[in-house]
Amino acid sequence: MSNPNNPNIQQRSTPQWSLYQRELFWGPNENKHPPFNTDPDKLKATAKERLSQAGWHYASCNAGQSLTHHANRAAFYRHQIIPRTLIDTSTRDTATTVFGRRVSAPIGFAPIGINRIYHATGELSPAKVAGELGLLYCLSSAGSFGIEDVARANDAGRMKGEGKGNGGEEQGGKGEGMGIRWFQLYWSPDDGVALSMLKRAAENGYEACVLTTDTWQLGWRHDDVMHGNYAFYHDHGAGDLGLNDPVFVDRVKEMGLDPRGEGDKMEVGASWIDGHIWHGQSFSWERIPWLMENWKRLSGGKPFAIKGIQSVADAKKAVELGVDGIVVSNHAGRQVDGAVASLDALEKIVDAVGDKIYIMYDSGIRSGADVFKALALGAKFVFIGRLWVYALGSGGEEGVRHVMKSLLADFDILMNVAGYPNLKEINRDALDSLPKGGYYPPTTEMA
Ligand SMILES: Cc1cc2nc3c(=O)[nH]c(=O)nc-3n(C[C@H](O)[C@H](O)[C@H](O)COP(=O)(O)O)c2cc1C
């Protein structure tokens, strides 16, 4: 679909993502060039060059020896797409619904904290771009901008995107003019703070709560440890997400600290992160109904999901408790070193409970082909993390837009050239899967 007047265009209901390729091919005629190369290894190198040392280490660090990260990437090579030919892909459609809301593609922004260390516009940029493109944005409770400001940026992007017909629209429908956003919770052991964060999220149009359960504290990440790289203890402090929270602010005052006082910044940052985000205190399944019920009460019954599931037993437990969805994720290999590949976990979990709960996936996605493989293995939706973080660090808002439009174009073009006209056709029959350990890629970098 390089021809923008191609008659197929009239038949398609989702945006012409693939035309972004044409725009870039035409660009040099108008002296326009992309901000960076989207090849994941090259993008990673660009991010390393452009980020501060602290930003680079925090974005790129994995747990331990990166064995889980490499397992995540290698698992994608094990599954190979079977191209079909002479299939009518002219009406192909990437749109889907997630918990009842239409999105322009089954691809969302994974929650990633402290975006200010990558770019001054922080979370506002990915939230805005997600709105523009009709994609789901998930805000981390370790974020640097306030829940309220991020919601506004997300809606502003959505208004801009609707003007351009960027998919995900529901004219006159639920949520018209509103971005599609979720809130990822790090669960404070202080019920007052946990509920206050959920209340703010519910009041600001976050349509689901995603509880992350693999990060009671950060995994052992050598480079971050070596450089004492923990932004909350240093310049960043608690960030607006913490400082805009009325209950947290009360707690800080009770400690005799001035929440926004320069002199107390590091102490306040420490009390936010140590007390409420990565506190080292684990919760167990017995407490899930309490949290879920409170979220439903505060949000008027909105969905509740758990992120960080890798075992079939845990997935079954989530089903048993009536959790609405799970994200099969190992946090991009940043928490447990030497763990199973998230994609291998996905396959088993889909086999066990795929018909009983809404299954989403992340960890290791770097391309349209990777999105395709996760969907083919049974995920209904996928999240992207490092790609957009590296892009934010490499080119701010423009960088995030470029990387996401490129990924969407890559996926759309793949559906066209591989002969898969819609998401339903992307199932296990579309893959030839080699046995575990059967194939390793010729590169070691693997972004
Ligand atoms: C720099 C960085 C920060 C992250 N911060 C969070 C976070 O605050 N909350 C969370 O649930 N997951 C966090 N994650 C994990 C992502 O949400 C997601 O699971 C992961 O990045 C997906 O893998 P990918 O980066 O290979 O796409 C973070 C990941 C990275 C790379």
The ligand as an SDF file (V2000), in Angstrom:
LIG
                    3D

 31 33  0  0  0  0  0  0  0  0999 V2000
   12.9380    1.3210   32.3970 C   0  0  0  0  0  0  0  0  0  0  0  0
   11.7800    0.4770   32.7840 C   0  0  0  0  0  0  0  0  0  0  0  0
   10.9470    0.8700   33.8320 C   0  0  0  0  0  0  0  0  0  0  0  0
    9.8360    0.1000   34.1660 C   0  0  0  0  0  0  0  0  0  0  0  0
    8.9750    0.5560   35.1320 N   0  0  0  0  0  0  0  0  0  0  0  0
    7.8580   -0.1750   35.4240 C   0  0  0  0  0  0  0  0  0  0  0  0
    6.9100    0.3190   36.3550 C   0  0  0  0  0  0  0  0  0  0  0  0
    7.0570    1.4070   36.9040 O   0  0  0  0  0  0  0  0  0  0  0  0
    5.8260   -0.4550   36.5990 N   0  0  0  0  0  0  0  0  0  0  0  0
    5.6280   -1.6740   36.0080 C   0  0  0  0  0  0  0  0  0  0  0  0
    4.6400   -2.3550   36.2790 O   0  0  0  0  0  0  0  0  0  0  0  0
    6.5120   -2.1320   35.1060 N   0  0  0  0  0  0  0  0  0  0  0  0
    7.5970   -1.4150   34.7830 C   0  0  0  0  0  0  0  0  0  0  0  0
    8.4600   -1.8670   33.8340 N   0  0  0  0  0  0  0  0  0  0  0  0
    8.1250   -3.1080   33.1080 C   0  0  0  0  0  0  0  0  0  0  0  0
    7.2450   -2.7810   31.8900 C   0  0  0  0  0  0  0  0  0  0  0  0
    5.9670   -2.3770   32.2800 O   0  0  0  0  0  0  0  0  0  0  0  0
    7.0920   -3.9900   30.9780 C   0  0  0  0  0  0  0  0  0  0  0  0
    6.6930   -5.1010   31.7480 O   0  0  0  0  0  0  0  0  0  0  0  0
    8.3490   -4.3540   30.1970 C   0  0  0  0  0  0  0  0  0  0  0  0
    9.1310   -3.2290   29.9430 O   0  0  0  0  0  0  0  0  0  0  0  0
    7.9740   -5.0270   28.8910 C   0  0  0  0  0  0  0  0  0  0  0  0
    9.0940   -5.5420   28.2620 O   0  0  0  0  0  0  0  0  0  0  0  0
    9.8640   -4.7850   27.0770 P   0  0  0  0  0  0  0  0  0  0  0  0
   10.5380   -3.5980   27.6950 O   0  0  0  0  0  0  0  0  0  0  0  0
   10.8380   -5.7990   26.5990 O   0  0  0  0  0  0  0  0  0  0  0  0
    8.8450   -4.3910   26.0450 O   0  0  0  0  0  0  0  0  0  0  0  0
    9.5770   -1.1060   33.4840 C   0  0  0  0  0  0  0  0  0  0  0  0
   10.4200   -1.5000   32.4440 C   0  0  0  0  0  0  0  0  0  0  0  0
   11.5000   -0.7100   32.0780 C   0  0  0  0  0  0  0  0  0  0  0  0
   12.3510   -1.1410   30.9130 C   0  0  0  0  0  0  0  0  0  0  0  0
  1  2  1  0
  2  3  1  0
  2 30  2  0
  3  4  2  0
  4  5  1  0
  4 28  1  0
  5  6  2  0
  6  7  1  0
  6 13  1  0
  7  8  2  0
  7  9  1  0
  9 10  1  0
 10 11  2  0
 10 12  1  0
 12 13  2  0
 13 14  1  0
 14 15  1  0
 14 28  1  0
 15 16  1  0
 16 17  1  0
 16 18  1  0
 18 19  1  0
 18 20  1  0
 20 21  1  0
 20 22  1  0
 22 23  1  0
 23 24  1  0
 24 25  2  0
 24 26  1  0
 24 27  1  0
 28 29  2  0
 29 30  1  0
 30 31  1  0
M  END
$$$$
